[in-house]
Amino acid sequence: MVARAYTVAFEGVEARTVEVQCALSPGVPAFSIVGLPDKAVSEARDRVRAALSAMAIALPARKITVNLSPADLPKEGSHFDLPIALALLAAIGVIPEEDVAQAVALGELSLDGSLVPVIGALPAAMAAAEDDRALVCPQACGAEAAWVGAAHVIAAGSLAAVIQHFTGQSPLPPADPGEVRDDAALRDLADVKGQERAKRALEIAAAGRHHLLMTGPPGSGKSMLAARLPSILPPLTPAEALETSMIHSLAGLIDEGGISRSRPFRDPHHTASMASIVGGGRGAKPGEISLAHNGVLFLDELPEFARPVLETLRQPVETGEVVVARANAHVRYPCRFMLVAAANPCRCGHLTDASRACAKAPACGEDYLGRISGPLLDRFDLRIEVPPVEIGDLDLAPSGDTSASVAARVQKARDIQTARFDGQPRTRTNADAEGNLLTEIATPEGEARDLLLKAADRFGLSARGYHRVLRVARTIADLAEAETIRKPHVAEALSYRLPGNLLA
């Protein structure tokens, strides 16, 4: 007789169904797990045996074999404990086999039988809903998994509670989704004194999800501006919140089941490794670019990042997804993020100030910024210089719009784009438009077209740069609520790509 339970194995953000088969056969008493388990899965037999012993459930003096099917799929993680225990309990007749077979289970067992939370409850609930099965998980994971409304989620605190639920002694109620998290108070854009051009560039970048590069001396406010970008971004839509939370669930970043509607803001240090940025390591886990999906990836001190790390960003920036290929894993993660970077003009940072620049100027600036390759620079839609702030300006009253007023304009522009791209599943903002769609929505006419063609010829814009100017001009027109792209829109878009900034 073979009893069956079900669980999942993770491949990127996808949860693949795994059938846990348990068979009892005559022979020398033994407990073996087969089906390509890793060390954590192989150790499940000891945790299961100890948990059952704590509940005074004796294992039969027979050979116990647990098979994890499909057998050629690698199984990693401690969440296999609970499904193995359920399959074994069904095989020895403690709980009904047919009820266990109608549920997907995941959870780690303590030696006393209590259930420990595990990562990946949200993708597991999605897989359970697709298979029309209930999900059984630790109590701490219930609020997270219950966000999938189509799944019937049972959250238990211990293996004993699960047994009582399946035997009908004490049925457990369905879990309730956690509260939408209110993230910490966002910093206001009005706190930044001066820098009106940089604030305008932030607004355009936020409205169209354009990539932005800021250069300027130390203390000019580059990091301060970037830190206020989340305050002007529109909240995540329900679909985007679910996409982002799926990745954060695999990374163990969801606290107490709370789903955040704020867009992610990731700011890794420049010493970060390639695996931490792109993804990889043991189990091919998601990296910073995937954790920033639907949000912002801020790279401060851009030239200080290792050259190979920067070059790996080129393809994800274009495609919106990354494939992490390892010897034992080939995983695809979404990574549609807004890249915002900051850099000093040279190593000392004072290239533009003759009284403070080092003796190597201006050659030191070319060497320093030369660490950023031309193809990567070409992928930034907007490039601006952030000039130093005069000391006297710091005593002035706050100037410019608040984050709330800028966010309202950004939201209007995003609403225009949502209506424009309705029915285009892979296109949500102007930065995503390409091919015939870009030609249809962003082709200027008359004087605007003549200006763009002259600038492209005069300054040698690449085809990618030409199209990025079109996308930025379309966003500027959306902020102005204009139907067509006019000459001022093209002129402003060109100003963020051509002289005078050091990186044009």
N, C-alpha and C positions, 0 to 999 in steps of 0.2 A: 504494500500500500504506500502511495506517495501523496503526501500533503503538500499543498501549494500556498504560498503567500507572495505578495508583490511589493517591490520597492523600485528605486530608480538609481541609475548611475549617471553622472553628469559629464556631458561633453560640451564645454563652453556654457552658454546659457540654456542649452537644450538638456532636458532630463529624459533619458531613455529608460523605458520600462524594463525591469529585470524580474524574472520569475525565480522565486526561491523555492526549490524543491527539497523536501526532506523525506528520506526513506529509512525505515528500520528493517534490519535484516539479521538473521542468525549469524553468530560468530563471536569472536573475541570482542568484549566491550571496547568501543572506541568512538571517537567523535571527530570526524574529518570534514573539512570544507574545501570544495573544489570549484573550479570555474574562474580561474585567473584572479584570485584574491591577492590584495597587497598585505603587508604585515598587520595593519590595523584590522583588516577583515579577518585574517587568520586568528588573531587574538580574541575574536568575538566568542569563540567556543568557551574560553575560560570565563569571560564575563557572563555569558548566558548560564553556564553551569553554576556559578556562584550565586547569581540572582535567583535561579530556581531553587537552589538549596536554602537561600534565605527565606523563601516562602514555603519551605517544607514540601517541595515537589521533587520527588526522586526520579531520576532518569532510569529507564529500563536497562537491564543488563544485556543489551544488544548492541550491534554495530550501527551507529548513527552516521548517515552520509547526507550532507547538505550540498546541493549543486546550485550554483548561481548561473542562470541561463539568460542570454547567450554566453556560452563558455569562452568565446574568443574576445569578449569585451572586457577591458581592464576594470576591476572593481577597486575603488579607493575610498577610504573614509570609515569612520566609526558608526555611521548611520545605518549600517547593515545589521547592527545588534538586534534591534526590535523585530524586523521581519524574520530573522533567523529564529528568534525565540518563539514568534507566533507560529511559524511553520512546524517547529518541533512540538509545541503544545498541541497543535492540531493533529499531528501524527500520533501522539500518545493518547488522544481523546479527551484532553482537558477542555478544549474549546471547539465549537463546530467548524468543520473544514469549509463548508459552503460560505459561512460568514467571513472567515478569514480571506477567502479567495475573492471577495467583493471589495477589498480595501487595499490601498497602497500604504505602506508603513515605512517610517524612518525614525531613527532615534538611537542614541547611545545609552547603554545600560550601565548603571553603577553596580557595585558588588552587592548592595543591599536591595536592588530591584528598582530603584528610582530612575527616572528618565532624565537624561542630560540633554540640553538643547544642542542642535547641530545646525550647520549652514545649509542653505539651499531649500528651505521649506516652501518658498514662493514658487520656484520652478517645479518642485515636486507636486504642489497643488495644481498647477497648470496641467501637468502630465496626468494626474489622477482625474481631473475634469474631462480631459480628452478621451480617456478610457472608460468614462462613466463609472468611476469607482470613488469610494470615500477615501479620505486621507486620515491616517492615524499618526500622530506626532507628539513630541513632548509638549507639556503645557506651556513652556516658555516660547514655543514656536507657533502656537495656535493663532495668536493675534495677527502674526505676519501672514500665515497661510490663508487665513479667512478672507484676505483681500480678494482672493479669486472667488467671486460670488457663485460661480457654477460648481464649485467643489463643496462637498459636505465634509467639514473638518472636525475631527474628534481629537481634542487635546487632553492628554492624560499626564498625571504627575508621576505615575509608577506603573510597572508591569502588572501589579496586582489590580490596579484600576482598569487596565485594559482587559484583563481576564474577566473581571466582574461585568464589564460592558458587553463583551461578546457572549457571556453566559446568561445575560439578562438579569443578573442579580442587582446591578446598580448602573443602568444606562447613563452614559455621559451626554450632556447637552452639547449642541454644536457650538464651536468657538465663535466669538465675535471679533470682527476686524479691529485692529488697534486704532488709536486716534491719529488724525493727520497732525504731523509734528509742526509746531511753530518754531522755526529755527531762531537762533539768537538775533537780536535787533540788528538790522543791516546798517552799515555806515552810509551817511548822506553825502551826496555829491556836492552839496553846497559847502561842505567843510573845506573843499579845495579852494585856496585863494588863487585867483587868476586862472591861467591855463585854459582859456575859453576854447581855443582851437582843439586842444586835446579832449576836452569834454564833448565837443561836437563830434570828433572822431569816435569816441566811445558810444555816443548815441547812434551813429550810423552803423557801427559794428553790431550793436545790440539789436537794431531793427532788422538787419538782413543776415545776421549770423556770419559776419565777415571776419576774417583773420586780421589781427592788428599787431603792428610792431612799433614800439616807442623807443626812441633813442634820446639820451640827454645826460647831463652831468649828474653826479651823485647829489641827492637831496632835492632834485627838481620836482619830485612828486610822482614818478612813474609807478612805483608800487602802491602808493596811496590812491592813485586813479584806478588801478586795476582792482584793488580791494573793494572799490565802490561799484564795480560793474554789476555784481549780483543784485544791487538795489534797483537797477533800472531794467533788468531782464523780466519778461513776463513769466508768470508761474507755469509750471509744467501742466500740459493737458493730461487728462486721465490716462490716455494711451501712452504718452511719454513717461508719466510717473511709473506706470507698470513696467515699461521697458527698462528704465533706469534702476528700478528697485530689484528687478530680476538679477542684474549684475551685482548690485550691492548686497543682495542676499547671498550670492556665491562667495563674496568677499567677507561676509560676516559683519557688515556695516549697518545693519538695520537693528536699532535699539528698541526693545520692548514692543516689537511689532508695528512701530509707528512709521507710516509712509510720509515722506516729505514732498511737498509740491514746489519747493524751492529748487532752482536749477543747481546742479553740482558745481562746486568751485574747487578745483584741485591745483595745488601749487607745490609740486615736488622740488626738493633741493637740487642744486646743480651737480651734486655728487651721486645722484640716483643712477643705478645701473640700467642697462638696456632691458633686462627682464622686468624690472619694476616699472619702467615707463611703458613698454610695449606689451608686456605680458610674457609669461613663461614660468620657468622654475619648475619645482615639483608639482606635477599635475596640470601644468600649463594654465596657471591662474590668470585672471584678468589683470592688466596693468593700469597705470594712471590714465592712459588715453581712453580706455574703456570705462573706467570709473567716472570719467568726465563726460560720458555720453549724454547728449542733450544739454550740456552745460558748458563750462569754461575750463580750459587747461591753461594755466598761467605759468610761464617759464621766465623767472626772474634771472638776470645775469645770463642771458642766452649764450653768449660766446664761451662761457665757462663750462657749459655742458660738453661732454665728450663728443667728438665729431661723429663716431658711428651711431651714437644715440640720436643725434639730431637728424642724421640722414635717414634713419628708419621712420621718421615722421612723414616723409614726403608722400608715400603711397597712402597711408591712412587719412591724411588731410584731404586727398583727392577723392578717395573712394568711400570714406565713411565706415570702413570696416577693416579689421586686421585679422590675418590668419597666423596663428601661433603654431609653427610646425616644429615638433620635437620627434625624437626617435620612437617614443611610445605614445605620442599624442599629436593630433592634427585638428586644431580647434579654431573656430571662427567666432570672433566677438564683434559686436557693433561698436563704433567709436565716432559718431557724428558730433564733434565738439567744435567750439570756437577757440582757436589758438590765439592767445594774447601773450606777447613776449616783450621784455624790456632789456635794454642793453646800454652800457656806457659807451661813449664815442671812442674811447681808447682805454688802455689799462689804468692810467692814472685818473681818467674821467674828466679831465679839464682841457680837452683838445681845443674847444672853442674859446677859451679864455687865455689870451696870450700871456697874461701876468702870472698864471698858475700852471700853464702847460709844462710838461717835462721837456728835456733837451731833445728827445727823439721825435717831437711833433714836426710835421704831420704824418711821418712814416709810421709812427706807432699806431695811429688810428687805422690805417690801411691793413696793417698786420693783425690788429686785434679783431676788427670786424671781418677780416678775411677768413676767420674761422667759420663763419656762416657761409655755406656754399651758395652760389648763384641760383641753382634750381630751388633751394629752400626759400630764399628771399623772394623769388618770383611767385611763391604761393601766398604771400601776404597781400591782402587786398588793399590795406591802408598802412602807410608808413609815415610816421610823424616825428618831428623833433619836439622835445619837451624842453623849453629853455629854462634856465635857472630863475628862481623867484627872488625878487629883490627883498631885502630885509624889511624895508619900509612897507611893502605890501602885506606883510604878515599881521600888521596892526590894523588893517582895514577891516570894515564889516564884511560879513559873508556876501559874496556876489554871485550872480548867475542863478539858474533854476535849481530847485530842489530835486532830489531823486524822484519824488512823487510826480512832479510835473513832467520830467523827462520820461519816466516810465509810462505815463499816460500817452505821450506821443509815440513811444515805441510800440505800445500795445495797439494803437490805431494802425500803424504800419504793418504790424504782424497780422492784424485782422484782414487787411487788404490782401496780403499774400495768401492767407488761408483761403479766402474766397477765390483768388486767382488760380491756385493750384488744387482746387477741389477736384478729386478724381485722379490725382497724380500721387500714387502711394509713396514714391521715393523722393518727391519734391515737396518740401514744406516751406522753405524760405528762398529768397532770391539767390543766396549763395549756392543752392542746390541745382538751380536751373542750368541746363546745358543743351547743346545741339539745336534742333529746330525750335524747341520750346523757348530757349534764350533768344533766338532770332525773332520769335513772334512777340515776346513781351518787352524786349529791351533794345530794339533797333531805333536809333535816333534818326530824325529827318532834318532836312534843310541845313541851317547854320550849325546845329548840334552835330550832325554827321560830318560836315566839312571840318569842324574843329577837331573832332576825334581822329579823323583820317590824317590831318596835318600833324597832329601830335604824335601819332603812332609812327609816321614816317620820319619825323624830325628826331625823335628820341629812341627809335628802334625798339618799339614795344614788341615783345614776343606774342605769339598767338594766345598763350595763356594770359599774359598781361592785358592784352586787348579785351578779352572776354571778361576778365575781372573788373576792368574799368566799366564795362557795360553793366555788370551786376551791381556795382556800387552806385552808378548813376541811376539805376532803376530804384534802388533803395532810397536815394536822396529824393527822387520824384515821389515815392510813396510817402515819405515824411512830409512833403509839401502837398500831399493829396492831389498830385497832378496825374492826369491820364497818360500823357506822353512825356518822353524824355526831351527836355529843352536844353538850350545852350548853357545856361547857368548850372544845370545839374551835371552836365558833362565836364564843365570847367572845374567844378568843385571836386568831382571824382578824380580828374587828372591831377589836381593839386596834391592829392594824397599819394601820388605815385611818382611824380616827376620833380625836378628841382623846385625849391632848394631843400632837399634833405640829403643827408650824407649817403643814403643807401639807394638812391634813385638809379 
